[in-house]
């Protein structure tokens, strides 16, 4: 395999961009484990009191994630995220106005390997979400288990993340006065196993919980498609029925997270590594779908709205795909 090395004369801006992405990838792949080791390890040092005090704080603060979280604006506005945005780059595209007096359920597609677009749009201000949609506060949902990790939970909360359970979602959507956006990567961890360049397969056919959630709160649904999200990483071939895919599904059932075997480029060479490729992402926000509030919607009503959502998502994709280098003959596939 031929290895291409980065030039030693790389401009400072590109070095900063790469460093910001290294930080982001590490936060997904290893920061939680490091936080666990740190929390336990401190008990066996002269700094044991730090873990004791944190454990006390953790107990008192236990319900905060399920009650809208605790965002820290200086972290959301950090220059690190702007460098990360410019690395790809990432652009948020607005196609319709969103009324700030309402709460919304946003369906983000596709999940990709590490949901780079969703993270930058909804967990930071790097792509200008608040400027494009004034009066709206985004809340991105993430697997609940990560909010049980000491120190790491506070890092997640600072960006506006909330646990992916019904109580946390309902708390956001019940807020009086509107102005809240609940962003859900609908395909979830399982969809990440199909994330590879050129893939337009979405795990959506039987994902209807977010539809029912929107109906119970009368929150308009907003389809979002992120062009380029699946282009960031290659992935080891894992077709359905293969031993690797069966192993990945089994581990997902046990741990709640998927383990895609992805790779792309490295820090100092462009042939292999865990850093994403420098490929642009264009995240297009569609128009809101009106949802009638029903406390206990029937399955037929949920199915009907689910079909409407799929049609609007397909329409959004078809209207914009040629702008972002998707061949005319490519269409969304649903599983």
Secondary structure by P-SEA (a helix, b strand, c coil): cbbbbccccccaaaaaaaaaaaaaaaaaccaaaaaaaaaaaaaaccaaaaaaaaaaaaaaacccccccccccccccccaaaaaaaaccbbbbbbcccccccbbbbbbbccccccaaaaaaaccccccccccccccbbbbbbcccccccccaaaaaaaaaccccccaaaaaaaaacccccbbbbbccccccccccccccccccccccccaaaaaaaaacbbbbbbbbccccccccccccccccaaaaaaaaaaaaccbbbbbccccccccccccccccbbbbbbbbcbbbbbbbbccccaaaaaaaaaaaaaaaaaaaaaccccccccccbbbbcc
